[in-house]
Amino acid sequence: MLETNDDMSGYFYELVNGKNKLYKKIKTKFIDMVPALNSYATDRPASFKTLEPVYYIKTENGFIKKPKNLKEITQQLPDKKEAIEEFAKSNKIKFNNEADLIKLVKFLNQ
């Protein structure tokens, strides 16, 4: 159980362990049944829709929720700013890619 102090608090998957950690939250939305509007249409049954996962990077200074760019990470870790920027540029880190986030957090733990 992870307390993130927002609406996403709850259970997460830990993807990277160490001084800096990477967590993944999978959220599912319930879509209620929609009755047919007329006799030519059919009812739409109730269903569940899996939403995009939300990633959190936990640092000593707090949480970075859904990192969108390098600036959000370097603001939390200003002492490593140049090294992080160089690593992200040389490895072409994409912040919506789980494998790239894992690489970045493992780099932060070195």
N, C-alpha and C positions, 0 to 999 in steps of 0.2 A: 504494500500500500504506500503510495507516494502522495504527500501533501504539496501540491503546487500552488496553493492559494488562489485558485481560479475554478472555473466550471469543469475543468478537466481532471481534477483530483480523483484518484482512484487507483486501479490496478494497471500496471504497465509491464511491457516486456523490456528487460534490460539487455541491450545489444552490446554495450561496451562497459566494462567495469574498470575502475582505477580511480585516480585522483579526480579526473573529470569523467562523467558518466553520460552515456547516451541511452535514452529511454524512448520507447515507441508505444503510443496509445492507439488502439483500434476501437473505433466507435461505430455502432450500428444504429440506424434509425428505423423505427417502425412506421410503415405506411399503411394507413387504415384502408379498409375495403371501400370501393367506390361503386355505388349501385348504378345500373344502366340508366341512361337518361330517357330512353324510349325502347320499344320492343325490338328495334333493329340492332341495337348495341348490346354488348354483353357486360356483365358485371366484371369489375376488376378486383381480383381477390386481394386480401391483405398480404403484405410481404415485408421482408426486411431488406434494407439496403445498407451495404457496407460503405462507409464514408472513407475519404482519404485519411491515411494514418497521420497522427500528429506526433512530431518528434520534439523531445526536450533534451537539451544539453545541460547537465547539472555541473556547475563549477563551484569553486570555493566561495564565490561572490553571490551565488544565487542560480536561478534558472534562466535559460534562453529558450523561449517557446517558439516553435516553428521557425528556426532561423531562415531568413529570406535572403540575407546577403552577408558579406564578410564584415561589414561595419558593426552589425549586431554582436558578433563574436569578439571583435577587437575592442569594443567598448567594455566588455566584461573582463577581458584579459589584456589591458593596455601594455603590460611589460613584455608581452610576446607578439606585439602587433606586427613588426617587420617580418618575423619568422613565419607567422601565420599567413600573411599576405603572399609571401614568396612561395610557401607550400601550396596554397590554394591556386595560385596562378600556374605553377609548374605542373600540378596534377589535374588542372581543369576541373576543380571541385564544383559540382552542381548541388544546390541546397535542397532540391526536391528528390534527390537520389539517395536511397538508403545506404548503398555501398560506399558512396562518396562521403557521407556523413560519418560512417564507421571509420573510414581512413582518416578523416580530419580529427576525430576525437582520439583515436589511437596516437596520432601525431602530437596532440595536445598533452597526452600523458607521458611523453618521453622526457 
